[in-house]
Amino acid sequence: MNNTSICLDMDLFVPLPGGSDAAAARAVLRLGYLYPSGSFVFDDEGIHVTGQILGDVQTLRRDVLHTVYREKIYLETLSMRSAFYETVLRPCSSGH
């Protein structure tokens, strides 16, 4: 097994399932931070990756899918977390 990472000139398309639009748009921002020399563009079908990327295609594809999934979970649980914090952090009534 070779663990050597090399800088590759990537031109990769990662297809995404329907309903990933908001998560994918947020994921593109995070991926730009994780891979500053890459370019990430989201369209209706998936994310296009181009540029000089340190690593390999499988790792990059995994990172793209993981980041989209992570953002999807964040968005889907946001209202639940907000309701929880609102309940827990609600000021006590002063009548007691």
Stockholm file with secondary structure:
# STOCKHOLM 1.0

chainA/1-96         MNNTSICLDMDLFVPLPGGSDAAAARAVLRLGYLYPSGSFVFDDEGIHVTGQILGDVQTLRRDVLHTVYREKIYLETLSMRSAFYETVLRPCSSGH
#=GR chainA/1-96 SS CCCCCCEEEEEEEEECCTTCHHHHHHHHHHHHHHSTTEEEEECSSEEEEEEEEESCHHHHHHHHHHHHHHHHHHHHHHHHHHHHHHHHTCCCCTTC
#=GC SS_cons        CCCCCCEEEEEEEEECCTTCHHHHHHHHHHHHHHSTTEEEEECSSEEEEEEEEESCHHHHHHHHHHHHHHHHHHHHHHHHHHHHHHHHTCCCCTTC
//
